Amino acid sequence: MKTTIKEKSSDIKSAIKVLAVLDVLLRNFAHGFSPKELIEATGFSGTDITRYVNTLEQAGFAERIQETGRIRPSERFARHAVQILHSLNTAEKQLAELNQRINRT
């Protein structure tokens, strides 16, 4: 079955909405958001929020806090954040070394 341009456009719009929900979730990693708060923050319907959160959970990007039922980014993001910090620290050291070499000459 061939995918039409209209279907691709719809898929892209849905993906953008899922990422918008993720963007909101990243604002409060520790405590997460209730579905109602996500509805208020995004302007999406409750049905849409449920669908988008389910997509994020299935992909491993979001999780529910069992004690409260709130939704937050998964620990996967904490690992990514640590990797990014490590990468930035490495780049900073390389730039400092390069700067020292340049200034010696």
C-alpha positions in Angstrom: 0.0 0.0 0.0 1.4 3.4 -1.0 1.5 6.3 1.5 -0.1 9.4 0.2 1.2 13.0 0.7 -1.9 13.6 2.8 -1.1 10.7 5.1 2.5 11.8 5.5 1.3 15.3 6.4 -1.0 13.9 9.0 1.8 11.8 10.4 4.1 14.8 10.6 1.4 16.9 12.4 0.9 14.0 14.9 4.6 13.7 15.5 4.9 17.5 16.1 2.1 17.2 18.7 3.7 14.3 20.5 6.9 16.3 20.6 5.0 19.3 22.0 3.8 17.1 24.9 7.3 15.9 25.5 8.5 19.5 25.5 6.0 20.2 28.3 7.0 17.1 30.2 10.7 18.1 30.1 9.8 21.3 32.1 9.2 19.3 35.3 11.3 16.1 35.3 11.0 15.3 38.9 7.3 15.7 39.6 5.8 15.4 36.1 2.4 16.6 35.1 -1.2 15.4 35.5 -3.2 14.8 32.3 -5.2 17.9 33.2 -2.1 20.0 33.4 -0.9 18.6 30.1 -4.2 19.5 28.5 -3.9 23.1 29.9 -0.3 23.5 28.9 -0.8 22.2 25.3 -4.4 23.0 24.5 -4.9 19.5 23.2 -8.0 17.5 24.1 -8.0 14.8 26.8 -8.2 12.1 24.1 -5.2 13.5 22.3 -3.2 13.8 25.5 -3.9 10.1 26.2 -2.9 9.1 22.7 0.3 11.2 22.7 1.3 10.1 26.2 0.7 6.5 25.3 3.0 7.0 22.2 5.7 8.5 24.4 5.4 5.7 27.0 5.5 3.0 24.3 8.6 4.6 22.8 10.3 4.8 26.2 10.3 8.5 26.4 7.7 9.0 29.2 6.6 7.1 32.3 3.9 7.4 34.9 4.8 7.9 38.5 3.0 5.0 40.2 2.4 6.8 43.5 0.7 9.9 41.9 -0.3 8.9 38.4 1.5 11.9 37.1 3.5 11.7 33.8 7.1 12.6 33.4 10.0 12.0 31.0 11.6 8.6 31.5 15.0 8.1 33.0 16.2 7.8 29.5 16.4 11.6 29.4 18.5 11.7 32.5 21.0 9.4 30.9 21.0 11.6 27.7 21.5 14.7 29.8 24.5 13.1 31.5 25.9 12.1 28.1 25.4 15.7 26.8 27.2 17.2 29.8 30.1 14.8 29.3 30.3 15.7 25.7 30.2 19.4 26.4 32.9 19.0 29.1 35.1 17.1 26.6 34.6 19.8 24.0 35.4 22.5 26.5 38.7 20.8 27.4 39.6 20.4 23.8 38.9 24.1 23.2 41.0 25.1 26.2 43.9 23.0 25.0 43.6 24.5 21.5 43.5 27.9 22.9 46.6 27.3 25.0 48.5 26.0 21.9 47.4 29.0 19.8 48.4 31.5 22.6 51.9 29.9 23.0 52.9 30.8 19.5 
